[in-house]
Amino acid sequence: MSESQKMQVGDASPSEVMRDAPRILEALRADIQKGADSGQGVAAETVFAEVRERIAQVGSAQSGGR
């Protein structure tokens, strides 16, 4: 889990949020850069369509193909 995902503002005082903000923002920038450097992305709708198809296949297999 990245540093940006670990931050829970609801549990922190305003001064803690301000103190940690630069570190959190830098971690977020690093996460964004890592994603950008990982290659060409895939459209979300393409991913969702594939997941829906897999779910349908699992559901069909569990129900005996009914």
C-alpha positions in Angstrom: 0.0 0.0 0.0 1.4 3.4 -0.9 1.9 6.3 1.5 -1.0 8.2 -0.2 -3.3 5.3 0.5 -2.3 5.0 4.2 -3.3 8.6 5.1 -6.5 8.8 7.1 -7.4 12.4 7.5 -10.3 11.6 9.8 -7.9 10.4 12.4 -5.4 13.3 12.2 -5.5 16.7 13.7 -5.3 19.7 11.3 -1.7 20.3 12.3 -0.8 16.7 11.6 -2.4 16.9 8.2 -0.4 20.1 7.4 2.8 18.5 8.7 2.3 15.3 6.6 1.0 17.0 3.5 4.3 17.4 1.7 5.3 13.8 2.2 1.8 12.5 1.2 1.8 14.7 -1.9 5.3 13.5 -2.9 4.2 9.9 -2.5 1.1 10.6 -4.6 3.3 12.2 -7.3 5.6 9.1 -7.2 2.6 6.8 -7.6 1.3 8.8 -10.5 4.7 8.8 -12.2 5.0 5.1 -11.7 1.7 4.6 -13.4 2.6 6.9 -16.3 5.9 5.0 -16.7 4.3 1.6 -16.7 3.2 1.8 -20.4 0.1 2.5 -22.3 -3.1 2.3 -20.2 -6.3 0.3 -20.9 -9.6 2.0 -21.1 -11.7 1.4 -18.0 -14.7 0.3 -20.0 -12.5 -2.4 -21.6 -11.4 -3.7 -18.2 -15.0 -3.6 -16.8 -16.3 -5.5 -19.9 -13.6 -8.2 -19.3 -14.5 -8.5 -15.6 -18.2 -8.7 -16.4 -17.5 -11.5 -18.8 -15.4 -13.4 -16.3 -18.1 -13.0 -13.7 -20.7 -14.4 -16.1 -18.5 -17.3 -16.9 -17.9 -18.2 -13.2 -21.6 -17.8 -12.5 -22.5 -20.0 -15.4 -20.0 -22.7 -14.3 -21.3 -22.6 -10.7 -24.9 -23.0 -11.8 -24.0 -26.0 -14.0 -24.4 -24.0 -17.3 -28.0 -23.2 -16.7 
